[in-house]
């Protein structure tokens, strides 16, 4: 992971995210993976209004659950973009509590035209936004 390409955010675990085993539910981690991807995309295109004509949809999630988070834990989510070509882009997410990794995820996203919902090629401009 090249640290100058990493986008990160923190959040505190809330009671609605806890399951019957008293830790963060696996489905919540999937939501967090999607949330940080959307936050990062919004940050990347904040000065590029033409990119609002595009949306990303999940093509595939791969998630490894390594450790657990509990109520009131503060977790750090980190993301960066990997292989990107054609209409697809791979995004990596790691979720930490302190220095302990909780989750590693690799998601393949497909770029769509926001009006037609058809896959659209990742242009050089978008590629350069994703992979500075």
C-alpha positions, 0 to 999 in steps of 0.5 A: 500500500502506497501511503500517498494513495490512501484515504482514511476515516474513523468512526465509533461503533454504535449499538445498532451495529452490534449483533447477538454475539456482542460484536460488530455484525459482519454485514456492518463491515460490508456497509462500511466498505461501501461507505468509505468507497463512496466517501473517497469517490466524493473526495476525488471528484469534488472539483470535477462536476462532470463526474457526477454523471457516473456511479459505481456499483459493486461487482464483487466483494471479497472479505476476510474477517480477522478480529472483532470490534465491540460497542464504543470502539473507535475504528479506522477505515483505510482505502486505496484503488488497485487494478483499474481497466475497462469498466472495472476498478478494484478497491482495497479496504482495511479496517483497524482498531488501534494497530490491530487489523479487523477486516481486509476487503477487496471489492471490484466496482463497475462504472456506470453512466448515471442516466442509462445505468450502462457500463461505461469505460474508465477514461484517462481522466477518471483513471488519473483521479483514482490512481494519482 
